[in-house]
């Protein structure tokens, strides 16, 4: 059954995107025939009328089946308009005559316009229906919101520590008003936790007045102020009093009082800001706000009186305890034979108390048999629908989804494409959003930067979770909570956003717009003319038909491809192509016909050369052609790059280019011209160069100076003996954050010491005779430093007050180093220290006991004396490292835990 509330939201998002696309299309195609231009203007007017009706109906919770059907018609016509615009693009390409179209573009547009007018004729009829329905939003949502306020202690698991922490915060004298945001995804138990704090006897006794109020989406600033004054504090107010008058009244009432106020379920920043103005800076008063909107909490944290407590999911042990309490209420123990199903269900709940409680409650009324449990386990997605047994979970989770602005709804729904067990790389996801047209450009920012803002907001809103964090604090890979994924999979199917094929599907709808193949082999034999996006996550063969003319995204990485698929040459609207982790060896010149291509990802393929035709791809932003040769006997040669055309600098929109072979490609003069031509790539953010000859170092430096936006630079010399000559740079890219230099250095490049934004530097096989520590120690933002065979001296000295932000220090193959000195006050933020293959280092760094934030010490093939000294029973260095939680030593792959 289709959820009408979510349906309306998706339709509105579709129209919003489409209106943006129509306007951009009209600007770009200014030479349109007059009749087509007029038809497009008519379409725009009709769409805006329908959009206004959708907004007007957005506050209605009860929606009729007529409304749902109407919404589906709107969505289908919006998709039809998008198809028409893309067909017009195809008309401009050389293969237009090969397409067997039944209508001209103008005919298509007029046909759609007639359909829209018919849809508009239902407006008056629907308006009558809509006006007769009541706004019951607070009623349908109320049982789920109110339940935590009256929850039994038997249902409370795992909040003892956070309760203790928040009570301590509330009672600690601070002589000022303090605010705590309790943030977490829907169903995590924020309200339950804060209720325990609010009802604590110490908290009750410590304040003159206590108030709990719900700041839900339906509350306006005026409503909330009036509620606090009249219902909570018993004040009388003048009828018709505005926000200013109520603010003064509340400030006067709370003056000289010690108060604690809880604002539960905050959704709108303006509501908090208005309440904040009404709260006097009372001595030791406290405000506690629960919200799933971490973005609001972060934006309000403008001084040290405001803090954020991020609520975490339950640990596996506590989740199991709560689940068994609910599912087996008689004795709280799992019957024999149901352990595996319990384990699998708990994995899907992923520590979310709401999911654990609701699923446990549903199972408690079912027979404790394998058959009953298997049926529920396999039908979680259908149970989460609005009419299913787990509809309460959907109501709570969908509120977060429905609150999203239109441009984020599609970005979030895109997560339904990926298998639950496959974390999504941050950069990949953002490039895909851009290719789909979901990212709306902002002045002064690249699409990638805007996409990163979108992702951060979805993370802050507790919708997308971070699976792995990068060294610089940015997400490396992301995912979605299992139950949230089940919900958006349902929405995706209902809204024709994406068809996910896992093995049981037969015929797909001819209106399918996105395909996600998650089974062994797949052959598209039926006609699917509307498909825009094609993913394959299986390891079997995938056969792509010739009927995907409108395809924009093709991601078939990891499939057993041996040759470049010939059908790709006809996908003229393609914007994103990933053949990563396949066995293709070459790409054809016909690739140059894909004039809209923005991303070409050939990482971990056998491609070592790209044809000159790639220079026709003027919109190309990401060119990734390299592989890690794990079979290489020499680690130095592990990165295998590609031979680039000498005029690669003509691709002026490139953001990322890696890894280009800088020698062995052409005659010397042509090679030199290729490196010189790189100075045209002024938009470049990431550059990777391999096989750089010493004689070309100066030319490369001069080109790099013309790249003001460069964030990442990775340069490898021709071989382990060929020096990197990089001294010629006098004005390095000011925004450089990551620097990787591999190969001998006669001296450390002086220009690197001026890189204010540098966060990571890796020096490999540098063989420096002078320690690079002195040159690097004053970099204010350096977070990670790796030295691998980079220094031939005998001692490393880390001076007091230096490396203020370094978190990771990685020292490898420093064969001559005999001692490491760390003065007190150095490396104040160091969290991870790696020491590997330093054969003459027989004692721990002096001063390691002063590194109070060090969490991890990892050792690889270190001398026996070094390792023995760290052991618990009598190790001479043990007293210096007892504060480090994790100490692991690996000897030829064998782990010894010294923690």
N, C-alpha and C positions, 0 to 999 in steps of 0.2 A: 504493500500500500504506500502511495506517495505521501510524504509529509508536506502539507500545503505551506507551512511556514517557511521551511527550507526551500521549497520550490519557488516561492515568491522571491526569496533572496537571490537565488541563482539566476532567475529571469532578469531581475533588476541589474545584477552584475553583468550579464550578457549584453543587455541594452547599453549600459554605460560604456563598456569596452567598444561596442559597435559604433556608438556615436563618436567616440574619439577616433576610431578608424575611418569613419566616413569623412570627418573633417580633414584628417591627414591625407586621405585619398584625393579629396577635391583640391587641396593645395598642391599636391605633388603632380596631379594630372590636370594642370590648368588648361591644357589644350583640348579638353574633352569637347565632343560634339555638343551643341547647344541642347539638343533633346535629351541626351544622357545627363547633362548637368542639371536640367530642370527636374528630371525624374529623381535624381539623387536628393535634390532639395526637398521634394515632396516626401521622400522616404524619411528624411531627417525630421520633418515636421510631425509625421505620423508617429515616429518612434518617441519623440519628446512628449507627445500627448499620452502615449501608453505608459511612458516612464513616470509621468506625473500621477497617473492613476495607481500605479504600483506603489509609489511612495505614500499616497493617501491611504491605501489599504494595508500598509505595512504594520500599523498599530493594531489591526484586527487579528485576534487569536483564533476565533472560530471562523472557519472559512468553508464555504460550501463546495460541493463537488463541481458545480458550474465554474466557480472561481478557479479551481485546480485545472480543469480542462482548458479554461481560457488562458491560463498561464502557460500551459504546454503549447498552445497554438502560438502565443507570442514568442516563446523560445524557438520553436521550429522555424518561424519566419525570420527571426534574427539570424539563425544559422544559414538560412537560404540567402539572406543579403550578403553575409560573409562569403558564401560560395560564389556569388555573382561578382563580388569585387575581386576575388582571386582568379576567377575565370577571365576577367578583364586583363589582369596581369599576364595571364598565359597568352592572351591575344597578341601581346607585344613581343612574344618570343617566337622563335623560328618554326616551332612545331605546331603552330595554331591550326594549320590545315589538316594535320593528322588527327585532330580531335573531332569526333563526330557529335557535334552539338545540335540539339534540336531547335534552339532558339538563339537569336542574337542577344548580345548583352543588354541592349535597350529593351528587348522583348522580355528578358528575364526580370529586369527591374520593374517594368510595368505590371507584370504578372504578380510579383511580390507586393507591389503597391496596392493592387486590387484586393489581395488577401488581407493586407493590413487594414484597409478601409472596412472590410467585413468585420474584422476583429473590433474595430472602433465602434461599430454599430451596436456591439453588446455592452458598451460603456454604461448607458443609461439603465439597462436592465440589471447589470451587476451592481451599479451604485445603489439601486433600490435594495438589493439583497444585502449589500455590505452595511448599509445604514441601519438595517433591522437587526444586525448581529451585535452582540454586546462585547465589550472589551473585557475578557475574562482572563487576561494574561496573568494577573496576580493570583487567580484562583488555581489555574492548572499548574502553576509553578510552585504554589504555596506548600503543599505537603512535602515536597522534596527539600525546600529551603528551611522549613520549620523543624523538620525531623531532628537535626543535630542539636536543637535547643532543648529537646526533651529525651535525648538518647540515654539508654540505660548504661550503667557502668560496665555491664557485661560486654557491651559493644565497643568499649574504649580500650584500644591496645596500642602501645608504642608511643604514647604522648607524654609519658612521665617526665622525661628529660627536657623536652621543649617547654612543658608547663612550668617546671622548676626554674628554667632560664627566664621565662617571661615574668613570672611572679617576682623573681629577684630584681629584674629590671624595673618593675612597677613600684617596688617598695624601696629601692635604693634612693636616698636623699640626693637631689640634684639642684634644688633651689630654682627650678624653672619648669616650664611646660615641656614635656617630651612626647614624641609621637613614634609609634611602632607600626609599620606596615607588615602584616602577615600575608605572605604571597605564596601561591601555589596553584597548580592546575585544578580544574573542577573535580570535586569528589575526593580531595586529598585529606579533608578533615580540618580545614581552617576554622570553621565556625565551632566545631566540637572543641578544638584546642583552646580557642579564646574564651569559650563559655566556661571551661574548667578554671582558667585564670580569673575570670570575672567573678566566679562563685567562690574563689578561695577565701577562707576566713580572714587571712591577713589582709587581703585586698579590701574586703568588706569593712574591716575595722579602721583602715588607714585613710579613708577619704570621706569628706563631708557629704558628697553626693555621688551616686553612680547612675549611669544611664546606658541602656542598650537600645540601639535603633537600627533598623535595616535600611541601608542606603541603596536600594535596588534601582534598576534602570527606570522604573516608573516614577521615581521620586525626582521632583524638580528642586532647585535651591529653596524656593519659597515653601514647598511642602515640607522639606526636612527641617527648616528653621521653625515652622509652625508646629511640627510634631514635637520637637525638643521642648519648646516653650509651653505648649498647652497640654499635650498628653503626658510628657515625661516630667516636667517641672511644675505643672499645675498653675502656670501663669495665665493671666487674662490679657488678651491682645485686642487692639482696635480692629474692627472689621475693615477689610481692604488695605491693611498695613502692607507696605512693600518690603523688599529685601533690606533696604537701608534701615527702616524702622525696626524690623525684627532683629537685625544684627545688633543695633544699639541696646535693645531690650535684653537680649541674651547676654551680652557683655556685662551689663549692669547686674543681672541676676547672679552671674558666676564670679563677680568681683570679690576678691578676698576669700574665695572658697577653694578647697583642695578637692578636685573632682577627677573622676575617671569616666571617659565616654568611649563606648564601642560603636563604631560605624561598620556594620556587617554588610558584606557584599557590595563594595563600591565599584561602580562601573564608569563613572564620568568624573573627570578631573575637576571640572567647574564646580561640581557639587561640593567637593572637598575644599576647594579654594574659598568658596563662600562661607562654609562653616569655619574654616581656619580664621577668617577675619573676625568672626563672632566670638572667638575664644580668647579670653585674656590670658596673659602669661602668668597663670597662677602658680604659686609656690608648690613644687612637687606634684603638679597635676599631670595626668596621663591621657593620651588618646591612643586607642588601638583600632586599626583599620584592617579588615580582611578584604582581600581582592584577588582575583585571578589575573588582574591587569598589572603585571610587573612593570609595564612601560609607564603607567601612571605613577607607581611608587618611585621608580627611578627619576622621573622628571620632577617629582616633588621633593626629592632629597637635596635641598639647597643649603642646608647647614647641618652641624653635628648634633642638633637636637632631634633630628629625624633619622630613624634607622629602619632597616628591613630585615625581617626574619623569613628566610625561604624554607618553607616546610618541605620535607623530603618524603618520598614514598616509604612504606613500611619495609623493614628488612625481611628477607625470605622466611626467617624463623618466626617473626611476629605476624607476618601475613598468614602463614600456615596456622598459627594459633587462633587468629580471628576467624579464618575460614572454617576450621573444625568446630569452633563454638557455634557458628551459624548453621552449618550444614548438618552437624550431628549434635543438636542441642541437648540430647539426653545425657551424653557422657563426654562430648568433646573429643572423641577418638575416631579415627578413620577405620572403617571395617576393612578386613582383609579382602584384597581383590580390587579395591578402588583407589589404591595409592597412586598408580600411574595417571589415572584420569584427574585426580586431585592435583598432582604435580603439574600436569599440562594446563589445567584451568588456572592455577596460581601463576603460572608463567604469563598467561594472557592478561591476568589482572595486574601484573607488574607492580605490586605493592600499593595499588589504589584502594583505599578502604571502601569507597562507595561500591566499586565493582565486586570486591570480596564479599561485602555484606549482602548485596542484592542477589548475586549468583548463589551464595550460600543459602539465603532465604528461599530461593526458588527450588534449590535441590533438596531442602529439608522437607518439602511436601511431596517429593517424589520417592518412589521405591528405591532403596539403596542397592540397585542392581547395575551391572555393567552396561546393560542395554539402555536403561534410562539415562545414565550419565553420558554414554556415548552420543545419544541423540541430542542432548543439550550441548555437549562439547562441540558437535559438528554443526549446530544450528545457531550459534551465538549471534551471527550477523542478523538472521531473521528475528531472533528474540529481541534484538535491540531496536527494531522498528517501532513506530508509534503505537502499534496494536499488540506488540509482543510482551512477553513476561518480564522483560528487562527494560521496559519503556522508560522507567524512572531514570535509568542511567543515560538514556538518549536525551531526555529532557534537560538534564543537567549539563551534559557535554555539548549539546547542540546550541545552548545559550551562548557559549563562547564563540562558536562558529557564526551564529547569526549576528553577533555584535561586530563582526569584521566589516571594514569598508570594502567596497566592491572589488578594488584591485587586489586585496589580500585574500578574498574568498577563493578566487581561482588559484592563486599561488598555494594556498593551503590544500585545496582539493587535489592539487597535482601530486601530493604525497600518496594518494590512493593508487598511483601507477606502480609504485615500487613494492616488491615483496617485503613482508614483515621482517624477514631475516637479513635483509640487505640494507645496511646503513648507506645513506646518500652523501657523497662528498659535497661540501659546501660550494665549491667552485662549479662543479658540474650542474648542480641544481640551479644556480643563478644563471648560468649560460642557457639552460633549458627554458627558464622563465622568459628570458630575453627573446629567444627564438620563437616562443609562442606568442609574443606580443603582450605579455602580462605586465611588463615593466614600463611605467610611464616616465618618460625622460623629464628631468628637472634641469633648469639652467645652471651651468657651471659644474655639473656632475655627469660622470659617465653612466651608461646604463648599468654597468657592473656595480658601481658604487650605490646607485639607487636600489638595485636588487639586494645588495648586502643590507641596506636599511630595512627592506621588506622582511628579510630573514630574521634580523635582530628583533623586529617588532613581533613577529610570530613566536619567537622564543620567549620574549618578555611577556607575551600574553598567555604563556603556559600552554601553547598549542603544539609547538614543535619542541622536541627535547634534543639536547646535545648528547651525542653518543661518545664523541671523542673531542677533546680540546687541543688546539694547537699550542705551541710554546708561547705565542704572543697573546693568549687569552681569547682568541677567536675560535669559533667552532671549526673543527676539521671535518667531522661528519655528523649528520643529524638523522633523526627518525621521528616516529609518531608513536605514542602510547598504543598498545595493542587494541584496547577497547575503542579508543578514538579512531584507529584505523578501520575497525569493523564498521563504525558509524559512517565514516566518509566513503568507504567502499559502497555502502548501501546508497548514499546520496549520489555518488558518481554513477551508479548503475541507473538510478531513477531519473537522473537528469541528462542521461546520454553524454556524460562528460568523458567517460572512458569505459571500455569493455575489457575486463580482466579475464584472460583465458587460462584456466588452471588444469584443464583436461576433460571436464565434463560437458563443455559447451558443444553445441551442434552448429546450427546456422546463426550467423550474426546478423543484426539489423543492418539494412543497407544505409541507415542514417548514422551508423557508427562513426565517431569522429576521432577517437583515439583507441589504439589497441596496445594492450600490455600482455605479451605472451610469456606465460610462466609454466610451460610444460616442455617435454622433450623435443618433439618435432611438430612443425606447424607449416601448413601449406594453404595459402590463401587462394582458394579456387573460385569463390563467389565474387560477384561484382560489389565492391565497396567504394563507391566514387567519392564519398565525403571524408574519408580518413585523412587526417592532417598529421597524425603522430603515430609512430610505430616503434615499440620497444620489444626487445627479446631478452629475457632473463634466463632462458633455458640453456642447456649445454648441447641440445640436439640441433639438427639442421632446420633452417628457416628459409622457406621459399617465398619471395616477394613477387606478387603479380605485377603486371604492367598497367593495372587499373588505379594506381594511387597517384593520379596526376596532380592532386592538390597537396601532396605530402610536404610538410615543412620540417618535421623532425624525424630523423631515422637514426635510431640508436640500437645497434645489434652487436654490441661489444660482447666478446666472450664466446661467440658462436664459431663452429668449426669451418670457417671460410678459408679457402685456399686461393681464391681468385676474387678480384674486384667484381661485385655484381654488376652485370651489364645494364640492368634495368635502371640503375641510378642515374645514368646519363639523361634519362627522360624526365627526371623529377626536377623540373625547372624552377619550382618555387622553394626548393630545399634551402633551409637556413642553418640547419644543424645536422652534421653527419659524423657519427662515431662508429669506427670499425676497430676500436681499441681491443687489444688482446685477441686478435685474429691472426691467421697465418698468411695474409695477403702479402705479396712481394713488390707489387707495383701498382700505380694508379694511372689510368689512361688520360690522354690529352683532352678527351671530351669532358673531363671534369670542369674545364674552363667555361662550359656552357651554363653552369649553375651560378648565374650572376648574383643571386640573392644569398649565397652561402656566407655565413658569418663565423661558423666554427667547423674546423676540420681536425678531428681527433684521430690520429693514427698511432697513438702511443702503444708500445709493446706489440707492434707489427714488425714485419721483415722489410718494410719499405725503407730504402736508403737514398731515394732520389725523388724529387717532385718535378713534373714537367713544366716547361715554360708557360703552358696554358694556365697555370695557377695564377699568373700575373693578371689574368682577366677578371679575377675575383676581387673586384674593387671594394666590396663590402666586408671582406674577410677581416675578422678581429682576433681570432685565435687559431694559430697554426702550430699544432703539436705533433711532431714527427720524431720520435726517438724510442729507444728501448733499453732496458737494463739487461745486459748480457751476463746472466748469472753463471754461465759456463766458462767465462773468461778466466784464464789462469792468473791474469794480472788485474787486481782490483782497480788499478788506474784506468783501465780501458773499459770499465763496466758500463759506461754510458755510450751508446752508439747513436750518433746523430744522422743527419741527412745532407745530401748535396743539394744546395739551393740554386735557383737561377741567378745569374749575376745581377739581374735587375730586381732582386727581391725587395729592394728599397722602394719600389713603385707602389707597394701595398701600404699606402699611407694611413689606413685605418687600423692596422695591426695593433693589438694590445699585448699579445703574447706570441713570442717566437722562440721555439726551442725544439731540438738543439741543432744549430747550423754548423756544418763542417767548414772550418775556415782555411783548410789546406787540402791538397791532394784532389782538388776538384777541377781546376782549370789550369791553364798556363798562368804563370805568375802575374802577368798584367791583368788578366780577367779576375783572378782571385782578389787582387788588390782593389779592383773596381767594385767588387761585391761588398767588401768590408767598408769601403768608402761610402757606398750607396746606402749603408744602414743609417746614415745621418738624416735621411728623409723620414725615418720612422719616429716622428716626434710625439706620437701618441702612445708609444710602447711603454708597457708597465713591467713586462718580464722579458728578459733576453738571456738565452742560453747559447754559448759558443763552445765548441770542442775542436781539438786539433789546431790550436792557434800557434803558428810559427812565431819565433822571436821577432823576425823582421816586420811582422804585421801588427805588432803590439801598439805602436804609435798611431797607426791609422785607426785601429779600433778605439783607442782612447779619444781621438778627435771626433769620431762618430758618436761615441757615448755622451760626450759633452753636449751634443745637440738633442739629447733625450731628457727634457726637464721633468717628465712624469715617471721616469723609471723607478720602480719599487724593488725589483729583484734583478741581480746580475750574477750570472754563473759562467765562469771562464775556466777552461781546461787547456793546458798547453799541449803541444804536439806529442810529447812523450815525457817520461819521468826525468829525462836529462835536459830537455829543451826549456830554458828559462821563460817565465812570463815577464814580458817587458811592458809594464803598465805605469811607468813613472811620468808619462807625458801628459797625464790628465791634470789640469790646473783648476778646472771648474766642474767637479763631479756632480751628478744629478742630486739636487738637494733633498729629494724625498726618498732616497734609497734606504730601504729597510733591511734587505737581505743581501749578503755578499758572500759568494762562494768562489774561492780561488784554489785551483788544483794544479800544482806544478811548482818547480823551483822559483824562488824569489831571491834576487841578489840583496834586496832590502825591502822592508815592509813599505808599501805605497803610502807616502805622506798624506795624500789627499783623503785617505780613508779616515784619518783622525779628525776630520772636520765634519763627518757625517752625523749630524745631530740626531736624526731619526733612526739610525741603524739599530736594529733589534737583534739580528742574528749574523754572526760571521763564522765561517768554516774555512780554515786553512789546512790544506792537505798536501803532503809531500813538498812543503815550502822550503825545508832545510835551511831555515834562517840561522845565521850565526849569532845574531843579537836577539834577545828575548822580545817577542811582540807585546808582552804584557804592558810595558811602559807606554807603548803607542796606543793601546786600547783602553787603558784603565779609566780614562776620564770621559769616555763616551756615556752620555747621560741616560740613554734609553736601551743600552745593550742588555739583552735578556738571556741570550744563549751564545756561548763561545766554545768552539771545537778546535782543538789543535791535534792534528794527526801527522806524525812525522814532520812536524812543522818547525822544530827547533833542535839545534844540535848542541846546545849548551848543557851544563850540568846542574843548574839550579833555576827554579822559578820563584820569584818573589811577588807576593800580592801585598801591596802597601795599605796601611790604614786609611779608611775613608774612601777607598777606590771601588770601582765596579758597583755603583749604588743600586742598580736594579737587576744585576745578573742573577738568574734563577737556575740555570743549567750550565755546568762546567764539565767539558768532556775532553779528557787528556788521553791520547792514544799513541802508541809506538814512539814515545819519546825515549829512545834507547839510551841516551847519554845522561838523562836527568837522574841525579842521585838524591836530591832533597827538594822539598816544596815548603816554602815559608809563607804562612798566612798571618799577618799581623792582626792584633785585636782591632776590630772596627772595619776590617775589610770584608767584602762580600756579604753585606748585612742581610740580603734577601735570598741567599743561595738555598735552594731546596733539593737539588739533585747533583751529585758528584759522581762522575764516571772516570775510572782509572783503568787503562787496558794496555797490556803488553809493554809495560815500562820495566824492563828486566833488571835495571840497576837501582830501582827505587825499593828499598827494603824496610821503610818505616812510613807510617801515616804522615800526611802533611802536618807540620808543626802549627798549632793554632786551630786545628779542626774542632777542638772542644769548645771554641768560642763561637762557632757557627750555629747559633741557637735555633735557626729555622730549617736546618738541614733535615730532610725527611728520608732521603734515600742515598745509600752509598753502594755503587755497583762496581765490582772488580772482575776483570777478565784476564785469566792466565798471568797472574801476578806472582812474584817470587814467593816461595814457601815461607820464608821468614816474615814477609809482610802479612800473609794470611794467618799464620800461626799466632802472631801478635794480637790479632783481633778476637781470638776465640774466648769463650766465656770463662773457661776454667784456667786462670793463670796467664792469659795473654797480656804481654807487657804494655800493649796499647789500648787494652779494653776500657780502661777508665776514661780514655779520651773520646770514646765513641758511644758510650752507654746511652746518650741522649738521642741517638739516631734510631727512629722506629724500624727502618728496613735496611739490613746489610746483607747483600748477596754476593757470593764469590763463585765464579764459574772457572773450572779448570778443565780444558778440552771438552767443554759442553756440559760437564757435570756440575750441578748446583750444590753449594753448601750454604745453608741458611745460618748466618752469623748474627741474626737480629736478637 
